[in-house]
Amino acid sequence: MNLRELVEKYRALAGGFGRPLPLAAFGLARPEAERLFGALDDDYHISRFFHFSLDPALEQTPDKTYQINGFAQSHLSMDAGIEEIL
């Protein structure tokens, strides 16, 4: 999945920018999701528009969280500014 496809999928599933969406909603296998989101999080020009978060209710359930660059995360919200770099 490229960045444009990821942003389009996020917008469709979240209903707009700025809304937290469970990472599981992207339908990616856990290793693939962790690699993809980790790589995007490493890119400053992309990561400044990404906001990962961890739902406190999921903090103790590692099977429902994703390891993004060493941190447990469960949700992603994106800023509308991401469209500037597509």
C-alpha positions in Angstrom: 0.0 0.0 0.0 1.5 3.3 -1.0 1.0 6.6 0.9 -1.8 7.9 -1.3 -3.8 4.6 -0.9 -3.2 4.7 2.9 -4.5 8.2 3.2 -7.5 7.5 1.0 -8.3 4.4 3.1 -7.9 6.4 6.3 -10.3 9.1 5.1 -12.9 6.6 4.0 -12.7 4.6 7.2 -12.3 7.5 9.7 -14.8 9.7 8.0 -12.3 12.6 7.7 -9.0 13.9 9.0 -8.2 14.2 12.7 -10.2 11.2 13.9 -8.5 8.3 15.6 -8.8 5.1 13.6 -7.8 1.7 15.0 -4.7 0.4 13.2 -6.5 -2.9 12.8 -9.0 -1.2 10.5 -6.5 -1.0 7.7 -6.7 -4.7 7.3 -3.0 -5.4 7.2 -1.3 -8.4 8.8 0.4 -7.3 12.1 4.0 -7.6 10.7 3.1 -5.7 7.6 1.4 -3.0 9.5 4.3 -2.6 11.9 6.8 -2.3 9.0 4.7 0.1 7.0 3.7 2.4 9.8 7.2 2.2 11.3 8.8 3.3 8.0 6.3 6.1 7.6 6.9 7.2 11.2 10.6 7.4 10.4 10.1 9.8 7.6 9.9 13.4 9.0 8.0 14.7 6.0 5.3 12.2 6.5 5.3 11.6 10.3 4.5 15.2 11.1 1.0 14.5 9.8 0.6 11.2 11.6 -0.4 10.9 15.3 -0.2 7.5 16.8 -1.9 6.8 20.1 -2.6 4.0 22.5 -6.1 3.4 23.8 -5.6 3.0 27.6 -8.1 0.2 27.6 -5.8 -1.8 25.3 -2.5 -1.0 27.1 -2.4 -4.4 28.8 -3.5 -6.4 25.7 -0.5 -6.7 23.4 -2.5 -8.8 20.9 -4.6 -5.7 20.2 -1.7 -3.2 19.9 1.1 -2.7 17.3 4.7 -2.1 17.9 5.5 1.1 16.0 9.2 1.8 16.3 9.3 0.2 19.8 6.2 1.8 21.1 2.8 0.1 21.6 0.2 1.9 19.5 -3.5 1.1 18.7 -4.8 4.1 16.7 -3.7 6.6 14.1 -5.1 10.0 13.2 -3.9 12.1 10.3 -3.8 15.8 9.7 -5.3 17.1 6.5 -1.9 18.6 5.6 -0.8 15.2 4.5 -2.5 15.9 1.2 0.1 18.5 0.4 2.8 15.8 -0.1 0.7 13.3 -2.0 
